[in-house]
């Protein structure tokens, strides 16, 4: 009878924990969807992602096709945003450019967040010399102006998409590291960590199966906001002429192709279109990230 009572009590406790977790998740979702700016940001981001994915369906033009007879053609029914200096359809290049630019943003943020989260977890959990070494490296990387560091590394790299993502990853992990380290420093003193150690669970399992999941909220927010940052960074280095090959359609390369004074003064559609798209996408990412941060904040 005692066994049945304990089993029934344990079952009720597990059900209460599940209900509490479900209630917290439901409340976070409701908080996110109740904020108009969060929803606006989500809609903007989804619009650009879907437009990039379905670019071949939306546009009938080839983003690489050159037609000198249509050089700097004004907006028309055939070319809604006009054409660039070699006759390529601007709207089509915006769609296809979103594929590369958004991919760079997502992959750069994912790699940087992963590196920073892992290092922050190790530093916060072990402390001592390990913590100090990681903090020293963090301070060294953070001491350089971010864009200067990216430009220097791009100058010594082979170029290309993989090199660019790698550079963003190894230069952008410092923020994630500090966020996760701060959370781990407080979590490692919790009772469940002592319980795991008492039951013989290894350090790696404690860190990456029990501690890291409790930092997913800040990690997701940092990843989201980092995506917009790396889209802007790609546009900046492409404008400077050290990004991807100029023939590759990216939002940054489109602005780079329009940096002459003649184009800026006489053909504003060539640079306004990618500039507005970059601004809108970054704004949408920021609204979306702010909404996630508010929704995942357990203090509210």
Secondary structure, DSSP 8 states (H G I E B T S, - for coil): -HHHHHHHHHHHHHHHHHHHHHHHHHHHHHHHHT-HHHHHHHHHHHHHHHHHHTHHHH--S-TT---GGGTT----SSSTT-B-TTS-BHHHHHHHHHHHHHHHHHHHHHHHHHHHHHHHHHHHHH-HHHHHHHHHHHHHHHHS-HHHHHHHHHHTS--SHHHHHHHHHHHS-HHHHHHHHHHHHHHTTSHHHHHHHHTT--HHHIIIIIIGGGGHHHHHHHHHHHHHHHHHHHHHHHHTT-SS-TTS--HHHHHHTT-SHHHHHH-HHHHHHHHHHHHHHHHHHHHHHHHHHHHH-TT-
